[in-house]
Amino acid sequence: MDMINVKINGIAVSVPKGSTILEAARKAGVEIPTLCFMKEKNEIGACRICVVEANEGRGFRIVTSCVYPVSEGMEVLTNSEKIQKARKTTLELILSTHDKKCLSCSRSTNCELQKLCRDYGVEDSAFEGFKPHYELDYSTPHLVRDNNKCILCRRCVAACREQYVSVIGANDRGIDTNIGQAFNLSLNNTPCISCGQCTVVCPTGALTERDDTDKIWAALADPTKKVIVQTAPSVRATLGECFGMPIGTNVEGKMAAALRRMGFHKVFDTDFSADLTIVEEANELVERIKNGGVLPMITSCSPGWVKFCEFYYPDLLSHLSTCKSPQQMMGAVIKTYWAEKNGVDPKDIVSVSVMPCTAKKFEIGRDDQSTAGVPDVDIAITTRELGRMIERAGIDFVNLPDEEFDNPLSEDTGAAVIFGATGGVMEAAVRTANAWLNGATTAIDLEAVRGTKGLKEATVNVAGTDLKLAVASGAAAAKYVMDQLKAGNPNGWGFIEIMGCPGGCVNGGGQPIQPQHVRDTVDLKAVRAKVLYDQDKNMPLRMSHESPAIKMIYSEWFDGFGGPKAHHALHTSYTPRKKYRRD
Amino acid sequence: MKKKISKLPFRGTAEQEAQLKKVIDELKHDKSNLMVVMQKAQDIYGYLPFEVQEMISEGMEVPLEKIYGVATFYAQFSLSPKGKYNISVCLGTACYVKGSGPIFEKLSEKLGIGADECTADGKFSLNACRCIGACGLAPVMTVNDEVYGRLTVDDIDTILEKYKD
């Protein structure tokens, strides 16, 4: 490979030909600030925060380091007085159309613009002039769009495009340029799949999850309500990031302790219903194979993926497993089984879920998700919202002792824990199928479906037949899989796992926000997933059907696998959706 | 200025739809043909309303938002239908100093529409354009291909009278 030698602030570094100055600087250990840049996703050189002085033999000139290629012998200054002034002026110009309402912004202290303004000593009213005003878009259950905080970096547009959804983009031009939906429709009238990936990449507070925490505080303060919380598998792998803990810290015990201190009546683990999902889904797959049902069957845990399928592949909805997601199964069990056992009217239960996901806020309002005549889950919040609640409660999270979840609806297996990573549901299902149909007594490690690749394939032998598996994460990979099915499933897949977000739930749209330079340099998906695989490795039970709680609930409550009672509580239906609505 | 989105009902015909489908079928193999398809669609319909952009989106397999982004970026695309008689008033420098501003306002008042809008009966649309190269006749306006020069506000009634039907 041709190597180019350059000097960044006097530090000699050698990088492959075609590298940008930013890449060379990162290699030399020199951090250049960026705003619009997303490695391999949004390399547009638009915001001009990454400017540096570069000398290619004709004196120093200011260039944008994120897109400017290095040349042999180039000298670069990343932090000269001239550069500091240029960045400061750029920031002041960005602020001239920004509403600067930091005090009430959920991204305050975690805002890339705010940090840069502080770093560069910016005057917040250096340029007063025309300031457009935008109405906030509250139309969806999952997020809020506030264009008054938008800096037009287009990172959200890139994230939405990566998901093959592209419902937001840059409209109009010049001072009127705004990120929005076609024909200024509200977001709820577009085929947005609620994945929330845009909220994770937004450097400011222009795109945020819809905050539902006040509803929970109100419920906790109501003595007539029993407020019960469940936490998804992947939340334990990420919540610590909200409190400055290293990425990849497992905080399961501290999280349970914090929730209990906040006053939740019961603290349950969605891992329980992840095991339940596997048992139901494996049962459904066997039934489909035996009875000539629609194959391949596709998992339905991810509400972003389900919505994607309803919008873009309505003809293929019969491939979706009718199993509810673990969140909804847990909600159903709490308001039926737990309510009856404890003599509580389901109407007096406020069922709260903590999810890595913004689409879960949409899912709780779906049709056919009210087993006890009231919604299975009442309030779904993201990992980020839980982080804010713990702060508001004045809990010193980092120094909390570890506590256990409440039983019986928290007993889990390793199979449930790995639900939070792409491939985890598939591996869990294969472990149970391998036991049921091949008589295996120990859990297998299905390495072929681990890792962060968008599409993974494997073949397993089940009861003498080869079953071909596919695992897709991210809507782009989902699209590829569905197009293959449209083309007659040439790969002969029999069972498919699809997650709406790239990497699965550990990289969900409700997860803690890491600044883009971290996202560009750390493989968040892999580091967070490792937490789950490490936990799985050390668990005594690693197959869903082995869980004592699962055995108990099927014998005590559901009258065996696949019975009518289980079907009523644990299965749902889907509906084709029109992409754009103009009402 | 933000593009105005017409609220007038879409009046596309089956014939127009067939024409657009043909255009899309010829060009959809290459997504970079999007601009050409949009130009041809505007030739067919006179503007690019929701229904037309949706047809292009489905046909070209390009997200609707992307098409809308392009349509609102380039001045050549319109989201408002053209009337049977499309009036363009030049607001370029020469015409403007010679008084085309009040002429535009008079037309706007008479027709009850603003810039880039079309009357409900589909008869007149009004645009503000820049120099049309007839500065010697300033201030000028055009009605379809007809040019009217050295205008005063008092000429407007007589000119509109010519386009009664």
Contacts between the chains, C-beta under 8 A, distances in Angstrom:
chain1	res1	chain2	res2	distance
A	165	B	63	7.7
A	166	B	63	3.6
A	166	B	65	5.5
A	166	B	66	6.1
A	167	B	63	7.3
A	167	B	65	5.7
A	168	B	65	6.4
A	169	B	63	7.6
A	169	B	65	4.3
A	169	B	66	5.9
A	169	B	68	7.4
A	169	B	69	4.4
A	170	B	69	5.5
A	170	B	73	7.9
A	171	B	65	7.9
A	171	B	68	6.2
A	171	B	69	5.4
A	171	B	72	4.9
A	171	B	73	7.9
A	172	B	2	5.1
A	172	B	3	6.4
A	172	B	72	4.7
A	172	B	73	7.2
A	173	B	72	7.1
A	173	B	73	5.0
A	176	B	1	6.6
A	176	B	2	4.8
A	181	B	65	6.2
A	182	B	50	7.9
A	182	B	53	7.1
A	182	B	64	4.5
A	182	B	65	4.5
A	182	B	67	7.3
A	182	B	68	3.8
A	183	B	5	5.9
A	183	B	50	5.5
A	183	B	53	7.9
A	183	B	68	6.2
A	184	B	5	7.0
A	190	B	65	7.6
A	579	B	64	7.7
A	580	B	50	7.8
A	580	B	54	6.7
A	580	B	64	6.4
A	582	B	50	6.6
